[in-house]
Amino acid sequence: MANITRFSPLEDLLADFNRGFWVRPLSFPAETEIKLKIDVKEDDKSFTVHADLPGVKKEDIQVDVDNNQVTIRAEVKQEKEEKKGEKVVYRERSYGMASRSFALSADVDASAVKAEYKDGVLNLTLPKKASGAAKRISIS
C-alpha cells in the first residue's frame, strides 16, 4: 500500500523557515563587520600592543590611557564604486566604529606612551608607571 501524506503549504513553509533560521545567524552582505584584533606583550618596563586596523586612516584612530585601562577606537570608512564609461553601475559605502578596551596588570605612564601606525598595524609602547619600592610596615 502507498503512503499518502497530506499537503499543507503553510506547515511546509514554517518548517523550512524554522529549520535554518535558528541555526544560522542572520548576516547582511552589504555591511562590513569591523573587528579589532590585538596582541599584548609585557616585559619588566613596559607593555607592547599590536592592533590590526586594516583600511583605517591614522586620523581616524583614537587611543585613551587611564591608569591601567587602555581604549582603542577606530572609525572605518569604505567606499567602492564601479563605472562603465561615464555611467555609475554600482556604488557601495560602509561606515562603522570599532572599539576595544582592556585592563593591564600595572598602571601606565600616560606621558611616555609611544604610538606608531604603519601598514594597517597600530603599535603602542606603554611604559609602566614607576611605583615605589615595597615597604614593610611595622606593627606597634
C-alpha positions as CSV (number, residue, x, y, z in Angstrom):
1,M,0.0,0.0,0.0
2,A,1.3,3.5,-0.8
3,N,1.9,6.1,1.9
4,I,-0.2,9.1,1.3
5,T,0.7,12.4,3.0
6,R,-1.3,15.5,3.3
7,F,0.0,18.6,1.6
8,S,0.0,21.7,3.8
9,P,1.8,24.7,2.2
10,L,1.8,26.8,5.4
11,E,3.3,23.9,7.5
12,D,6.0,23.3,4.8
13,L,6.9,27.0,4.7
14,L,7.1,27.2,8.5
15,A,9.2,24.0,8.7
16,D,11.6,25.3,6.1
17,F,11.9,28.7,7.9
18,N,12.5,27.2,11.3
19,R,14.9,24.6,10.1
20,G,17.5,27.1,9.0
21,F,16.6,30.3,10.8
22,W,17.6,29.3,14.4
23,V,20.8,27.5,13.2
24,R,22.4,30.2,11.1
25,P,22.8,33.8,12.3
26,L,21.4,36.5,10.1
27,S,24.0,38.4,8.0
28,F,23.8,41.3,5.7
29,P,26.4,41.0,3.0
30,A,26.4,44.8,2.3
31,E,27.6,45.5,5.9
32,T,31.2,45.2,6.9
33,E,31.9,43.9,10.4
34,I,34.8,45.6,12.0
35,K,36.9,43.7,14.4
36,L,39.9,44.9,16.4
37,K,42.4,42.1,16.8
38,I,45.2,42.9,19.4
39,D,48.3,41.3,20.8
40,V,49.6,42.4,24.2
41,K,53.1,41.6,25.4
42,E,54.7,42.6,28.7
43,D,58.3,42.9,29.9
44,D,59.8,44.4,33.1
45,K,59.5,48.0,32.0
46,S,56.5,48.3,29.5
47,F,53.6,46.7,27.7
48,T,53.6,46.4,23.9
49,V,50.3,46.4,22.0
50,H,49.9,45.5,18.3
51,A,46.4,46.2,16.9
52,D,45.3,45.3,13.4
53,L,43.4,48.1,11.8
54,P,43.4,47.5,8.0
55,G,41.9,50.2,5.8
56,V,41.8,52.8,8.6
57,K,43.4,56.2,8.3
58,K,45.7,57.4,11.0
59,E,43.5,60.4,11.7
60,D,40.5,58.1,12.5
61,I,42.3,56.3,15.3
62,Q,41.9,57.3,19.0
63,V,43.8,55.8,21.9
64,D,42.9,56.6,25.5
65,V,45.0,55.6,28.5
66,D,43.7,55.9,32.1
67,N,45.9,54.3,34.7
68,N,45.8,50.6,33.7
69,Q,42.8,50.9,31.3
70,V,43.5,51.2,27.6
71,T,40.8,52.0,24.9
72,I,41.4,51.9,21.2
73,R,38.7,53.3,18.9
74,A,38.8,53.4,15.1
75,E,36.3,54.8,12.5
76,V,36.2,52.8,9.3
77,K,35.0,54.4,6.1
78,Q,34.9,52.2,3.0
79,E,33.7,53.4,-0.4
80,K,33.6,51.3,-3.5
81,E,32.4,52.4,-6.9
82,E,32.3,50.7,-10.3
83,K,31.9,52.7,-13.5
84,K,31.3,51.8,-17.1
85,G,32.2,54.7,-19.2
86,E,30.6,57.8,-17.6
87,K,27.7,55.9,-16.1
88,V,27.8,54.6,-12.5
89,V,26.8,51.0,-12.4
90,Y,27.5,50.1,-8.8
91,R,28.2,52.1,-5.6
92,E,28.6,50.9,-2.1
93,R,29.6,52.7,1.1
94,S,30.0,51.4,4.6
95,Y,30.9,53.3,7.8
96,G,31.4,51.9,11.2
97,M,33.1,52.3,14.6
98,A,35.2,49.7,16.3
99,S,36.3,49.9,19.9
100,R,38.3,47.7,22.2
101,S,39.1,48.3,25.9
102,F,41.3,46.2,28.2
103,A,42.9,46.4,31.6
104,L,46.6,45.8,32.1
105,S,48.2,44.4,35.2
106,A,50.0,47.6,36.1
107,D,49.4,51.4,35.7
108,V,50.7,53.0,32.6
109,D,52.8,56.3,32.5
110,A,50.5,58.1,30.0
111,S,53.0,60.9,29.4
112,A,55.6,58.5,27.9
113,V,53.3,56.4,25.7
114,K,54.5,56.0,22.1
115,A,52.1,55.2,19.2
116,E,53.0,54.3,15.6
117,Y,50.7,53.4,12.8
118,K,52.1,51.7,9.7
119,D,50.8,49.3,7.1
120,G,47.4,48.8,8.9
121,V,49.0,48.0,12.3
122,L,48.9,50.2,15.3
123,N,51.9,49.7,17.6
124,L,51.7,51.1,21.2
125,T,54.5,51.1,23.7
126,L,53.0,51.7,27.1
127,P,55.7,52.2,29.8
128,K,54.8,51.0,33.3
129,K,54.4,53.7,35.9
130,A,57.3,53.7,38.4
131,S,55.9,52.5,41.6
132,G,57.7,53.0,44.9
133,A,59.6,50.0,46.2
134,A,57.6,47.8,48.5
135,K,57.7,49.0,52.0
136,R,57.3,46.8,55.1
137,I,55.1,48.3,57.7
138,S,56.0,47.7,61.3
139,I,53.2,46.9,63.7
140,S,53.2,48.6,67.0
